[in-house]
């Protein structure tokens, strides 16, 4: 019964933890890395085809984005998640596959122009995304489910995103049961749409995120509708646009909530029925998922509006941009407007086009409303970049760069502490994950020194035995020289063939103990295939 820390160890993104218990292989999250990587991540301890189950905390791509790759490499188990997470993944994983395929197409066109004969194959394709989506199994909050012999799980609302959950995992091996709790991403207080986090009574081991484990969100300025209205008024007075890089799932819906409040409370009546554009097909689809999961996930304030027949995400002046032509038309209209577009860290998507058209205009405002990872374009702008490179052009940064302070989907240090203090017993070990390099250590020291928890901030590759309560391996982290964005080697069709071979081995192992007649037939079929292709 062991846990190995693979991703989001002394880093914020790429969440992934591997558990082996009773011969079963389980992953908790399998997310993409975003921004600069400081440390190398170890590969999965077993071949993807050998993974039996995946437990998914929530739909954000830094927690779910490599699930199609897992499927492409032979995984055929179940992915357990909450109902809302399943709904969101159904659109987000397809969107991610579309991005991978579009990037491959662009790279291959560029390669032809430079006489590069190497084909760039996407990390995964739409078929892989659909396969991962078919593997999703919805589970309601609060329901304890036995997923296999010696493995039980329960999802608890953690208030970070629609459907987000902390995962309680009970493992039983050799008559001994251990309970591990994975925090996922813990939500901030009083988010406008979704409920506050719930605490959990007990655990033997806890994995706690630490994104904001070294700071407190600004308090006393909680009327975000008023703050947002001030930014809009100042920008429109200059004749500019307010461009909001906004995560398509979660943050966009919160901003729509605030904008509806601005109009309902008549905070900007002198500006007339000013236009708001949501320029992200994914955000539009995600908003539909929010409306579908009202009863189970919405906060009391949002539910009160729904009971009055008011959709908290809809208002006059709202325009939904779906097609590329609709998106392009936004920047050829001179009327001042609010533009919400993804991605929230400005790394991909339509927001980059809006930055190209608005960053050089001193009358405009670029308003950041979420966390900006190290190494992202968003982080560079927040830190004062004077120029940026977009689509092969150098763009001067003349627009006003602002942040809506305190708007965050993550709990701050105080919120994380409250969640940890919800445990009525004293966990044997609290592993601090999902934070910047120094933040994980600071938060671990704080929980130990101020609250008496036994804490440890693991690096990727660290392995801990839950039965013997000792480290199997402690790693120190392998730094990436120059801490550059991690370059991904192009996939090849041959790699997919190797993945198919690994899946075949997994299927053979799963058939151990079967009837001799069936196993003999299976062996003959494999040999026949080998005879055909053996060169």
Beta strands, then each sheet from edge to edge (+ up, - down):
strand 1: 2-7
strand 2: 16-21
strand 3: 24-30
strand 4: 53-55
strand 5: 78-82
strand 6: 136-139
strand 7: 145-148
strand 8: 151-157
strand 9: 165-173
strand 10: 176-182
strand 11: 205-209
strand 12: 242-245
strand 13: 276-279
strand 14: 318-321
strand 15: 338-341
strand 16: 365-368
strand 17: 387-390
strand 18: 393-396
strand 19: 400-403
strand 20: 429-433
strand 21: 455-456
strand 22: 463-465
strand 23: 470-473
sheet 1: 6+ 5+ 4+ 3+ 2- 1+ 22- 23+
sheet 2: 7+ 8- 9+ 10- 11- 20- 21-
sheet 3: 14+ 13+ 15+ 12+ 16+ 19+
sheet 4: 17+ 18-
end
